[in-house]
């Protein structure tokens, strides 16, 4: 299950609104020592996107 919130504001302090997402770690391959993640996908209109940023893996 994936849950994202776009209403969290500017968490990183760069002046831009951030998107905060939660994933089940066992479905991603992330381990507690990982500090960066990459997300690739397609919008509902078929446009590809890719982004990477810091991750925090919690048990």
PDB file of N, CA, C, O and CB in Angstrom:
ATOM      1  N   UNK A   1       0.838  -1.178   0.000  1.00  0.00           N
ATOM      2  CA  UNK A   1       0.000   0.000   0.000  1.00  0.00           C
ATOM      3  C   UNK A   1       0.884   1.243   0.000  1.00  0.00           C
ATOM      4  O   UNK A   1       1.900   1.292   0.694  1.00  0.00           O
ATOM      5  CB  UNK A   1      -0.954  -0.003   1.214  1.00  0.00           C
ATOM      6  N   UNK A   2       0.496   2.233  -0.772  1.00  0.00           N
ATOM      7  CA  UNK A   2       1.210   3.498  -0.858  1.00  0.00           C
ATOM      8  C   UNK A   2       0.272   4.596  -0.414  1.00  0.00           C
ATOM      9  O   UNK A   2      -0.901   4.627  -0.788  1.00  0.00           O
ATOM     10  CB  UNK A   2       1.742   3.760  -2.294  1.00  0.00           C
ATOM     11  N   UNK A   3       0.804   5.493   0.385  1.00  0.00           N
ATOM     12  CA  UNK A   3       0.036   6.636   0.842  1.00  0.00           C
ATOM     13  C   UNK A   3       0.914   7.864   0.694  1.00  0.00           C
ATOM     14  O   UNK A   3       2.048   7.870   1.173  1.00  0.00           O
ATOM     15  CB  UNK A   3      -0.449   6.453   2.317  1.00  0.00           C
ATOM     16  N   UNK A   4       0.413   8.910   0.037  1.00  0.00           N
ATOM     17  CA  UNK A   4       1.174  10.145  -0.142  1.00  0.00           C
ATOM     18  C   UNK A   4       0.354  11.332   0.322  1.00  0.00           C
ATOM     19  O   UNK A   4      -0.871  11.348   0.200  1.00  0.00           O
ATOM     20  CB  UNK A   4       1.592  10.326  -1.611  1.00  0.00           C
ATOM     21  N   UNK A   5       1.049  12.324   0.857  1.00  0.00           N
ATOM     22  CA  UNK A   5       0.421  13.563   1.298  1.00  0.00           C
ATOM     23  C   UNK A   5       1.149  14.729   0.652  1.00  0.00           C
ATOM     24  O   UNK A   5       2.371  14.835   0.759  1.00  0.00           O
ATOM     25  CB  UNK A   5       0.436  13.687   2.851  1.00  0.00           C
ATOM     26  N   UNK A   6       0.415  15.597  -0.012  1.00  0.00           N
ATOM     27  CA  UNK A   6       1.028  16.776  -0.614  1.00  0.00           C
ATOM     28  C   UNK A   6       0.775  18.024   0.216  1.00  0.00           C
ATOM     29  O   UNK A   6       1.185  19.119  -0.169  1.00  0.00           O
ATOM     30  CB  UNK A   6       0.506  16.980  -2.025  1.00  0.00           C
ATOM     31  N   UNK A   7       0.114  17.873   1.334  1.00  0.00           N
ATOM     32  CA  UNK A   7      -0.258  19.026   2.159  1.00  0.00           C
ATOM     33  C   UNK A   7       0.654  19.214   3.360  1.00  0.00           C
ATOM     34  O   UNK A   7       0.311  19.943   4.290  1.00  0.00           O
ATOM     35  CB  UNK A   7      -1.680  18.881   2.631  1.00  0.00           C
ATOM     36  N   UNK A   8       1.816  18.562   3.350  1.00  0.00           N
ATOM     37  CA  UNK A   8       2.703  18.621   4.513  1.00  0.00           C
ATOM     38  C   UNK A   8       3.547  19.884   4.542  1.00  0.00           C
ATOM     39  O   UNK A   8       4.151  20.189   5.570  1.00  0.00           O
ATOM     40  CB  UNK A   8       3.606  17.416   4.535  1.00  0.00           C
ATOM     41  N   UNK A   9       3.606  20.632   3.433  1.00  0.00           N
ATOM     42  CA  UNK A   9       4.396  21.861   3.402  1.00  0.00           C
ATOM     43  C   UNK A   9       5.815  21.614   2.957  1.00  0.00           C
ATOM     44  O   UNK A   9       6.102  20.650   2.247  1.00  0.00           O
ATOM     45  CB  UNK A   9       4.401  22.515   4.755  1.00  0.00           C
ATOM     46  N   UNK A  10       6.707  22.499   3.385  1.00  0.00           N
ATOM     47  CA  UNK A  10       8.109  22.457   2.995  1.00  0.00           C
ATOM     48  C   UNK A  10       8.922  21.768   4.089  1.00  0.00           C
ATOM     49  O   UNK A  10       9.378  22.416   5.030  1.00  0.00           O
ATOM     50  CB  UNK A  10       8.648  23.884   2.724  1.00  0.00           C
ATOM     51  N   UNK A  11       9.100  20.456   3.964  1.00  0.00           N
ATOM     52  CA  UNK A  11       9.838  19.690   4.972  1.00  0.00           C
ATOM     53  C   UNK A  11      11.349  19.846   4.830  1.00  0.00           C
ATOM     54  O   UNK A  11      12.078  19.731   5.814  1.00  0.00           O
ATOM     55  CB  UNK A  11       9.468  18.221   4.880  1.00  0.00           C
ATOM     56  N   UNK A  12      11.818  20.105   3.623  1.00  0.00           N
ATOM     57  CA  UNK A  12      13.262  20.146   3.382  1.00  0.00           C
ATOM     58  C   UNK A  12      13.865  21.542   3.498  1.00  0.00           C
ATOM     59  O   UNK A  12      15.086  21.694   3.473  1.00  0.00           O
ATOM     60  CB  UNK A  12      13.556  19.596   2.020  1.00  0.00           C
ATOM     61  N   UNK A  13      13.029  22.546   3.624  1.00  0.00           N
ATOM     62  CA  UNK A  13      13.536  23.902   3.779  1.00  0.00           C
ATOM     63  C   UNK A  13      14.024  24.553   2.500  1.00  0.00           C
ATOM     64  O   UNK A  13      14.760  25.538   2.554  1.00  0.00           O
ATOM     65  CB  UNK A  13      14.630  23.899   4.753  1.00  0.00           C
ATOM     66  N   UNK A  14      13.624  24.016   1.329  1.00  0.00           N
ATOM     67  CA  UNK A  14      14.082  24.596   0.064  1.00  0.00           C
ATOM     68  C   UNK A  14      13.081  25.576  -0.551  1.00  0.00           C
ATOM     69  O   UNK A  14      13.291  26.066  -1.661  1.00  0.00           O
ATOM     70  CB  UNK A  14      14.369  23.493  -0.922  1.00  0.00           C
ATOM     71  N   UNK A  15      12.003  25.858   0.163  1.00  0.00           N
ATOM     72  CA  UNK A  15      11.005  26.795  -0.327  1.00  0.00           C
ATOM     73  C   UNK A  15       9.953  26.187  -1.228  1.00  0.00           C
ATOM     74  O   UNK A  15       9.067  26.895  -1.704  1.00  0.00           O
ATOM     75  CB  UNK A  15      11.671  27.880  -1.047  1.00  0.00           C
ATOM     76  N   UNK A  16      10.031  24.888  -1.473  1.00  0.00           N
ATOM     77  CA  UNK A  16       9.060  24.195  -2.320  1.00  0.00           C
ATOM     78  C   UNK A  16       8.228  23.230  -1.482  1.00  0.00           C
ATOM     79  O   UNK A  16       8.718  22.655  -0.510  1.00  0.00           O
ATOM     80  CB  UNK A  16       9.772  23.440  -3.465  1.00  0.00           C
ATOM     81  N   UNK A  17       6.972  23.059  -1.867  1.00  0.00           N
ATOM     82  CA  UNK A  17       6.122  22.084  -1.177  1.00  0.00           C
ATOM     83  C   UNK A  17       6.657  20.681  -1.442  1.00  0.00           C
ATOM     84  O   UNK A  17       7.057  20.369  -2.563  1.00  0.00           O
ATOM     85  CB  UNK A  17       4.635  22.204  -1.641  1.00  0.00           C
ATOM     86  N   UNK A  18       6.665  19.845  -0.426  1.00  0.00           N
ATOM     87  CA  UNK A  18       7.167  18.484  -0.545  1.00  0.00           C
ATOM     88  C   UNK A  18       6.022  17.483  -0.596  1.00  0.00           C
ATOM     89  O   UNK A  18       4.924  17.744  -0.104  1.00  0.00           O
ATOM     90  CB  UNK A  18       8.101  18.158   0.616  1.00  0.00           C
ATOM     91  N   UNK A  19       6.299  16.340  -1.198  1.00  0.00           N
ATOM     92  CA  UNK A  19       5.360  15.229  -1.234  1.00  0.00           C
ATOM     93  C   UNK A  19       5.916  14.160  -0.302  1.00  0.00           C
ATOM     94  O   UNK A  19       7.035  13.688  -0.500  1.00  0.00           O
ATOM     95  CB  UNK A  19       5.152  14.679  -2.702  1.00  0.00           C
ATOM     96  N   UNK A  20       5.161  13.782   0.691  1.00  0.00           N
ATOM     97  CA  UNK A  20       5.582  12.785   1.673  1.00  0.00           C
ATOM     98  C   UNK A  20       4.818  11.498   1.392  1.00  0.00           C
ATOM     99  O   UNK A  20       3.588  11.479   1.421  1.00  0.00           O
ATOM    100  CB  UNK A  20       5.335  13.282   3.142  1.00  0.00           C
ATOM    101  N   UNK A  21       5.560  10.416   1.118  1.00  0.00           N
ATOM    102  CA  UNK A  21       4.930   9.136   0.778  1.00  0.00           C
ATOM    103  C   UNK A  21       5.373   8.041   1.739  1.00  0.00           C
ATOM    104  O   UNK A  21       6.498   8.042   2.237  1.00  0.00           O
ATOM    105  CB  UNK A  21       5.267   8.735  -0.666  1.00  0.00           C
ATOM    106  N   UNK A  22       4.472   7.124   1.982  1.00  0.00           N
ATOM    107  CA  UNK A  22       4.731   5.970   2.839  1.00  0.00           C
ATOM    108  C   UNK A  22       4.552   4.708   2.008  1.00  0.00           C
ATOM    109  O   UNK A  22       3.569   4.565   1.280  1.00  0.00           O
ATOM    110  CB  UNK A  22       3.786   5.961   4.088  1.00  0.00           C
ATOM    111  N   UNK A  23       5.520   3.785   2.124  1.00  0.00           N
ATOM    112  CA  UNK A  23       5.475   2.508   1.427  1.00  0.00           C
ATOM    113  C   UNK A  23       5.756   1.398   2.432  1.00  0.00           C
ATOM    114  O   UNK A  23       6.405   1.628   3.453  1.00  0.00           O
ATOM    115  CB  UNK A  23       6.497   2.471   0.249  1.00  0.00           C
ATOM    116  N   UNK A  24       5.274   0.215   2.147  1.00  0.00           N
ATOM    117  CA  UNK A  24       5.644  -0.946   2.955  1.00  0.00           C
ATOM    118  C   UNK A  24       7.046  -1.363   2.509  1.00  0.00           C
ATOM    119  O   UNK A  24       7.245  -1.743   1.355  1.00  0.00           O
ATOM    120  CB  UNK A  24       4.598  -2.136   2.796  1.00  0.00           C
ATOM    121  N   UNK A  25       8.008  -1.293   3.414  1.00  0.00           N
ATOM    122  CA  UNK A  25       9.423  -1.531   3.086  1.00  0.00           C
ATOM    123  C   UNK A  25       9.643  -2.894   2.435  1.00  0.00           C
ATOM    124  O   UNK A  25      10.486  -3.018   1.547  1.00  0.00           O
ATOM    125  CB  UNK A  25      10.278  -1.425   4.344  1.00  0.00           C
ATOM    126  N   UNK A  26       8.913  -3.902   2.854  1.00  0.00           N
ATOM    127  CA  UNK A  26       9.128  -5.237   2.296  1.00  0.00           C
ATOM    128  C   UNK A  26       8.728  -5.316   0.817  1.00  0.00           C
ATOM    129  O   UNK A  26       9.099  -6.271   0.135  1.00  0.00           O
ATOM    130  CB  UNK A  26       8.341  -6.270   3.099  1.00  0.00           C
ATOM    131  N   UNK A  27       7.991  -4.345   0.319  1.00  0.00           N
ATOM    132  CA  UNK A  27       7.608  -4.324  -1.093  1.00  0.00           C
ATOM    133  C   UNK A  27       8.567  -3.484  -1.936  1.00  0.00           C
ATOM    134  O   UNK A  27       8.434  -3.444  -3.159  1.00  0.00           O
ATOM    135  CB  UNK A  27       6.190  -3.789  -1.241  1.00  0.00           C
ATOM    136  N   UNK A  28       9.522  -2.818  -1.308  1.00  0.00           N
ATOM    137  CA  UNK A  28      10.403  -1.906  -2.031  1.00  0.00           C
ATOM    138  C   UNK A  28      11.835  -2.397  -2.148  1.00  0.00           C
ATOM    139  O   UNK A  28      12.547  -1.998  -3.069  1.00  0.00           O
ATOM    140  CB  UNK A  28      10.398  -0.579  -1.365  1.00  0.00           C
ATOM    141  N   UNK A  29      12.269  -3.246  -1.242  1.00  0.00           N
ATOM    142  CA  UNK A  29      13.666  -3.664  -1.217  1.00  0.00           C
ATOM    143  C   UNK A  29      14.535  -2.752  -0.366  1.00  0.00           C
ATOM    144  O   UNK A  29      15.733  -2.995  -0.226  1.00  0.00           O
ATOM    145  CB  UNK A  29      14.211  -3.714  -2.616  1.00  0.00           C
ATOM    146  N   UNK A  30      13.943  -1.696   0.209  1.00  0.00           N
ATOM    147  CA  UNK A  30      14.713  -0.815   1.090  1.00  0.00           C
ATOM    148  C   UNK A  30      15.067  -1.538   2.383  1.00  0.00           C
ATOM    149  O   UNK A  30      14.302  -2.359   2.890  1.00  0.00           O
ATOM    150  CB  UNK A  30      13.924   0.475   1.398  1.00  0.00           C
ATOM    151  N   UNK A  31      16.242  -1.214   2.898  1.00  0.00           N
ATOM    152  CA  UNK A  31      16.685  -1.726   4.196  1.00  0.00           C
ATOM    153  C   UNK A  31      16.986  -0.524   5.082  1.00  0.00           C
ATOM    154  O   UNK A  31      17.154   0.582   4.568  1.00  0.00           O
ATOM    155  CB  UNK A  31      17.949  -2.666   4.052  1.00  0.00           C
ATOM    156  N   UNK A  32      17.059  -0.707   6.398  1.00  0.00           N
ATOM    157  CA  UNK A  32      17.281   0.421   7.318  1.00  0.00           C
ATOM    158  C   UNK A  32      18.516   1.257   7.010  1.00  0.00           C
ATOM    159  O   UNK A  32      18.539   2.447   7.325  1.00  0.00           O
ATOM    160  CB  UNK A  32      17.389  -0.092   8.712  1.00  0.00           C
ATOM    161  N   UNK A  33      19.538   0.671   6.407  1.00  0.00           N
ATOM    162  CA  UNK A  33      20.763   1.432   6.117  1.00  0.00           C
ATOM    163  C   UNK A  33      20.661   2.278   4.837  1.00  0.00           C
ATOM    164  O   UNK A  33      21.553   3.080   4.559  1.00  0.00           O
ATOM    165  CB  UNK A  33      21.939   0.476   5.995  1.00  0.00           C
ATOM    166  N   UNK A  34      19.611   2.110   4.077  1.00  0.00           N
ATOM    167  CA  UNK A  34      19.447   2.911   2.857  1.00  0.00           C
ATOM    168  C   UNK A  34      19.081   4.349   3.204  1.00  0.00           C
ATOM    169  O   UNK A  34      18.288   4.600   4.112  1.00  0.00           O
ATOM    170  CB  UNK A  34      18.366   2.295   1.942  1.00  0.00           C
ATOM    171  N   UNK A  35      19.664   5.278   2.478  1.00  0.00           N
ATOM    172  CA  UNK A  35      19.414   6.702   2.740  1.00  0.00           C
ATOM    173  C   UNK A  35      18.875   7.443   1.522  1.00  0.00           C
ATOM    174  O   UNK A  35      18.486   8.604   1.641  1.00  0.00           O
ATOM    175  CB  UNK A  35      20.686   7.369   3.207  1.00  0.00           C
ATOM    176  N   UNK A  36      18.842   6.804   0.358  1.00  0.00           N
ATOM    177  CA  UNK A  36      18.328   7.435  -0.851  1.00  0.00           C
ATOM    178  C   UNK A  36      17.472   6.442  -1.618  1.00  0.00           C
ATOM    179  O   UNK A  36      17.786   5.254  -1.684  1.00  0.00           O
ATOM    180  CB  UNK A  36      19.481   7.957  -1.734  1.00  0.00           C
ATOM    181  N   UNK A  37      16.402   6.935  -2.190  1.00  0.00           N
ATOM    182  CA  UNK A  37      15.520   6.089  -2.980  1.00  0.00           C
ATOM    183  C   UNK A  37      15.179   6.742  -4.297  1.00  0.00           C
ATOM    184  O   UNK A  37      15.262   7.961  -4.445  1.00  0.00           O
ATOM    185  CB  UNK A  37      14.254   5.774  -2.212  1.00  0.00           C
ATOM    186  N   UNK A  38      14.789   5.908  -5.262  1.00  0.00           N
ATOM    187  CA  UNK A  38      14.400   6.401  -6.572  1.00  0.00           C
ATOM    188  C   UNK A  38      12.992   5.899  -6.865  1.00  0.00           C
ATOM    189  O   UNK A  38      12.650   4.752  -6.578  1.00  0.00           O
ATOM    190  CB  UNK A  38      15.407   5.944  -7.676  1.00  0.00           C
ATOM    191  N   UNK A  39      12.190   6.778  -7.438  1.00  0.00           N
ATOM    192  CA  UNK A  39      10.827   6.441  -7.823  1.00  0.00           C
ATOM    193  C   UNK A  39      10.690   6.681  -9.316  1.00  0.00           C
ATOM    194  O   UNK A  39      11.010   7.760  -9.815  1.00  0.00           O
ATOM    195  CB  UNK A  39       9.779   7.275  -7.017  1.00  0.00           C
ATOM    196  N   UNK A  40      10.215   5.675 -10.018  1.00  0.00           N
ATOM    197  CA  UNK A  40       9.941   5.779 -11.442  1.00  0.00           C
ATOM    198  C   UNK A  40       8.506   5.358 -11.671  1.00  0.00           C
ATOM    199  O   UNK A  40       7.999   4.450 -11.012  1.00  0.00           O
ATOM    200  CB  UNK A  40      10.925   4.912 -12.282  1.00  0.00           C
ATOM    201  N   UNK A  41       7.860   6.021 -12.605  1.00  0.00           N
ATOM    202  CA  UNK A  41       6.487   5.650 -12.897  1.00  0.00           C
ATOM    203  C   UNK A  41       5.939   6.386 -14.095  1.00  0.00           C
ATOM    204  O   UNK A  41       6.676   7.027 -14.844  1.00  0.00           O
ATOM    205  CB  UNK A  41       5.620   5.908 -11.709  1.00  0.00           C
ATOM    206  N   UNK A  42       4.620   6.283 -14.267  1.00  0.00           N
ATOM    207  CA  UNK A  42       3.907   6.972 -15.337  1.00  0.00           C
ATOM    208  C   UNK A  42       2.664   7.617 -14.743  1.00  0.00           C
ATOM    209  O   UNK A  42       2.009   7.055 -13.865  1.00  0.00           O
ATOM    210  CB  UNK A  42       3.533   5.992 -16.496  1.00  0.00           C
ATOM    211  N   UNK A  43       2.356   8.804 -15.240  1.00  0.00           N
ATOM    212  CA  UNK A  43       1.132   9.461 -14.807  1.00  0.00           C
ATOM    213  C   UNK A  43      -0.064   8.751 -15.423  1.00  0.00           C
ATOM    214  O   UNK A  43       0.100   7.859 -16.256  1.00  0.00           O
ATOM    215  CB  UNK A  43       1.141  10.961 -15.192  1.00  0.00           C
ATOM    216  N   UNK A  44      -1.244   9.137 -15.024  1.00  0.00           N
ATOM    217  CA  UNK A  44      -2.442   8.511 -15.598  1.00  0.00           C
ATOM    218  C   UNK A  44      -2.590   8.850 -17.083  1.00  0.00           C
ATOM    219  O   UNK A  44      -3.387   8.230 -17.788  1.00  0.00           O
ATOM    220  CB  UNK A  44      -3.697   8.961 -14.832  1.00  0.00           C
ATOM    221  N   UNK A  45      -1.822   9.831 -17.554  1.00  0.00           N
ATOM    222  CA  UNK A  45      -1.835  10.203 -18.977  1.00  0.00           C
ATOM    223  C   UNK A  45      -0.685   9.555 -19.749  1.00  0.00           C
ATOM    224  O   UNK A  45      -0.493   9.842 -20.931  1.00  0.00           O
ATOM    225  CB  UNK A  45      -1.759  11.723 -19.124  1.00  0.00           C
ATOM    226  N   UNK A  46       0.087   8.674 -19.083  1.00  0.00           N
ATOM    227  CA  UNK A  46       1.153   7.941 -19.749  1.00  0.00           C
ATOM    228  C   UNK A  46       2.494   8.648 -19.815  1.00  0.00           C
ATOM    229  O   UNK A  46       3.401   8.175 -20.500  1.00  0.00           O
ATOM    230  CB  UNK A  46       0.730   7.621 -21.103  1.00  0.00           C
ATOM    231  N   UNK A  47       2.643   9.768 -19.123  1.00  0.00           N
ATOM    232  CA  UNK A  47       3.900  10.508 -19.125  1.00  0.00           C
ATOM    233  C   UNK A  47       4.838   9.893 -18.082  1.00  0.00           C
ATOM    234  O   UNK A  47       4.471   9.760 -16.915  1.00  0.00           O
ATOM    235  CB  UNK A  47       3.658  12.026 -18.834  1.00  0.00           C
ATOM    236  N   UNK A  48       6.043   9.521 -18.503  1.00  0.00           N
ATOM    237  CA  UNK A  48       7.024   8.932 -17.587  1.00  0.00           C
ATOM    238  C   UNK A  48       7.605   9.999 -16.665  1.00  0.00           C
ATOM    239  O   UNK A  48       7.761  11.158 -17.049  1.00  0.00           O
ATOM    240  CB  UNK A  48       8.154   8.239 -18.376  1.00  0.00           C
ATOM    241  N   UNK A  49       7.919   9.583 -15.447  1.00  0.00           N
ATOM    242  CA  UNK A  49       8.602  10.475 -14.518  1.00  0.00           C
ATOM    243  C   UNK A  49       9.595   9.675 -13.702  1.00  0.00           C
ATOM    244  O   UNK A  49       9.488   8.453 -13.593  1.00  0.00           O
ATOM    245  CB  UNK A  49       7.596  11.202 -13.597  1.00  0.00           C
ATOM    246  N   UNK A  50      10.569  10.378 -13.127  1.00  0.00           N
ATOM    247  CA  UNK A  50      11.580   9.751 -12.284  1.00  0.00           C
ATOM    248  C   UNK A  50      12.067  10.798 -11.289  1.00  0.00           C
ATOM    249  O   UNK A  50      12.242  11.966 -11.634  1.00  0.00           O
ATOM    250  CB  UNK A  50      12.770   9.175 -13.138  1.00  0.00           C
ATOM    251  N   UNK A  51      12.276  10.371 -10.080  1.00  0.00           N
ATOM    252  CA  UNK A  51      12.809  11.273  -9.074  1.00  0.00           C
ATOM    253  C   UNK A  51      13.550  10.484  -8.019  1.00  0.00           C
ATOM    254  O   UNK A  51      13.296   9.297  -7.818  1.00  0.00           O
ATOM    255  CB  UNK A  51      11.693  12.106  -8.439  1.00  0.00           C
ATOM    256  N   UNK A  52      14.477  11.162  -7.341  1.00  0.00           N
ATOM    257  CA  UNK A  52      15.159  10.500  -6.230  1.00  0.00           C
ATOM    258  C   UNK A  52      15.353  11.516  -5.123  1.00  0.00           C
ATOM    259  O   UNK A  52      15.470  12.719  -5.357  1.00  0.00           O
ATOM    260  CB  UNK A  52      16.526   9.889  -6.676  1.00  0.00           C
ATOM    261  N   UNK A  53      15.384  10.985  -3.904  1.00  0.00           N
ATOM    262  CA  UNK A  53      15.514  11.849  -2.744  1.00  0.00           C
ATOM    263  C   UNK A  53      15.883  10.982  -1.558  1.00  0.00           C
ATOM    264  O   UNK A  53      16.015   9.762  -1.661  1.00  0.00           O
ATOM    265  CB  UNK A  53      14.206  12.648  -2.475  1.00  0.00           C
ATOM    266  N   UNK A  54      16.044  11.645  -0.441  1.00  0.00           N
ATOM    267  CA  UNK A  54      16.373  10.941   0.806  1.00  0.00           C
ATOM    268  C   UNK A  54      15.198  10.073   1.242  1.00  0.00           C
ATOM    269  O   UNK A  54      14.037  10.429   1.038  1.00  0.00           O
ATOM    270  CB  UNK A  54      16.744  11.948   1.927  1.00  0.00           C
ATOM    271  N   UNK A  55      15.513   8.946   1.835  1.00  0.00           N
ATOM    272  CA  UNK A  55      14.493   8.070   2.417  1.00  0.00           C
ATOM    273  C   UNK A  55      14.874   7.785   3.871  1.00  0.00           C
ATOM    274  O   UNK A  55      16.047   7.806   4.245  1.00  0.00           O
ATOM    275  CB  UNK A  55      14.352   6.732   1.598  1.00  0.00           C
ATOM    276  N   UNK A  56      13.870   7.526   4.653  1.00  0.00           N
ATOM    277  CA  UNK A  56      14.074   7.066   6.026  1.00  0.00           C
ATOM    278  C   UNK A  56      13.283   5.788   6.178  1.00  0.00           C
ATOM    279  O   UNK A  56      12.054   5.801   6.117  1.00  0.00           O
ATOM    280  CB  UNK A  56      13.635   8.147   7.087  1.00  0.00           C
ATOM    281  N   UNK A  57      13.982   4.684   6.374  1.00  0.00           N
ATOM    282  CA  UNK A  57      13.355   3.367   6.480  1.00  0.00           C
ATOM    283  C   UNK A  57      13.141   3.075   7.962  1.00  0.00           C
ATOM    284  O   UNK A  57      14.089   3.041   8.746  1.00  0.00           O
ATOM    285  CB  UNK A  57      14.234   2.247   5.795  1.00  0.00           C
ATOM    286  N   UNK A  58      11.898   2.868   8.325  1.00  0.00           N
ATOM    287  CA  UNK A  58      11.541   2.583   9.721  1.00  0.00           C
ATOM    288  C   UNK A  58      11.000   1.169   9.827  1.00  0.00           C
ATOM    289  O   UNK A  58      10.279   0.716   8.937  1.00  0.00           O
ATOM    290  CB  UNK A  58      10.500   3.603  10.254  1.00  0.00           C
ATOM    291  N   UNK A  59      11.332   0.469  10.895  1.00  0.00           N
ATOM    292  CA  UNK A  59      10.816  -0.886  11.075  1.00  0.00           C
ATOM    293  C   UNK A  59       9.306  -0.891  11.316  1.00  0.00           C
ATOM    294  O   UNK A  59       8.712  -1.955  11.488  1.00  0.00           O
ATOM    295  CB  UNK A  59      11.530  -1.566  12.238  1.00  0.00           C
TER     296      UNK A  59
END
